[in-house]
């Protein structure tokens, strides 16, 4: 039985794991495309035995393979845009802006999935996005590079929203490991093509960077993103996407502790508004979560 407490606990733990992503990326001495490739490639290898077992019980259709490839393209673009943004703006700004993707999920859900958020969910989302808008204005004081980084992070948010929408369709029918392996594997193939075309090096990185690649694959991807993939079977895409808005707080705290990167007053204000919005959205329609009780999945 999958009840509200289980779903909440897994999502909270997942967001905590995802929060480590930005700091780990900063510690890797490699190009964003290379970091993204090895992150997803190693994650695919970690999931392969479990996914292989599930694939013997449930065969993939051609349509599911195409959807998996589409989700992989969106995920690859998300990582390329967002990881590049970290080279131009602060961890706090980048993470807050990339987590504005619920706005686009809301819009896509209304257009394509007929998922209708309640008025309380809209209020919470608008408050959360207000916090993100506060962060955007920081770019005006940080020069063209910082503004460019903020815009890249917003582009990453759009791609993440599209990824959630496609993933919502796939996860209804596919078990977790098989779904994740298909999406991460296809995304790593897209990134591999980008690396080949760009002429970026595959090797020659310091041991610390290789360790970061592995940690990125296991902590924010296997433990983090997989918790969201798991939740897509039970919750609307809008609700899953809103929960990830908790990432800015965790990422900002880690940036202070590890990178000694102190957020500005506006960044702190924006994060607090965002977290308040999460609370409102999560509690606006509890029947959506309660209705999942009694459903089971992999």
C-alpha positions, 0 to 999 in steps of 0.5 A: 500500500502506498499512502500519503506518508510514504509518498511524502517521505520518499519525495523529501528524501529525494529532494534532499539528494537532488540538492547535492547536484549543483555543488557536485557539478561545481567541484567537477573539472569538466565541461557541462556536457561531459559531466551530464553524460557520465552522470547519466551513463553511470546511472544507467549502468547502476540500474541495468541489472534491475531494469533487465530483470523487469524488461523480461517481465514487461516488453517495451512497445515501439511507442514506449521506446519513442517516448523514452527517447523523447524524454531523454532528449528533454533531459539532456537539454535540461542538463546542458542548459542548467549545468552551463548556467552554473558557470555564469551565475550563483548556485542559489540563483541557478537552482531557484530559476531552474525549479520554476519548471512547475509553471510550465508543467501547469501549462502543459498539463492543462493543454495536454493532460487535462489535469486541472489544479485547484485554486489553492494550488494556483495560489501556492504556485504563484507565490513560489514563482514570485520568489523565483522572479525576485531572484531573476532581478539579481541578474540585472546587478550581476552583469551580462554573464550572470543574466545569461546564466539566469536565462540558461537556468530558465531554459533548463526549467522548460526542458525539465517540465517537458521531461516531466510531462512525457515521463508522466505518460511512460511511468503509468505503464512502466516499472521504475528501473526499466523506465529510468534506464530507458530515459537515462540511457537515451539521454546519455546517447544524445549527450554522447553525440553532442560530445562527439560533434563538439570534440570534447575529451572523454578522458584525462580528468582528475580522480576527484572529477571521476569521483564526482561523476559517480556521486552525481550518478548515485546521489542526485540521480539514482536516489534523487531523480528516481524518487520523482520518477517513482512518484509520477506513478501516483501523483499528477505531474504538477504536484511532483514538479512542485515538490522539487522547489525545495531544492534551492534551500538544500543547494544554497545551504550546501553552497555555503558549507562547501563552496563558501558561497553566501547567498544575497538577501534577495536570494534568501527572500526568494527561496523562502517565498518558494518554500512557502509556495510549496507548502500551500501547493502540497496541502491545497488538494490532499485528496489527490494524494489520499486517492493513491492509497491502495494502489501499488507499483514498482 
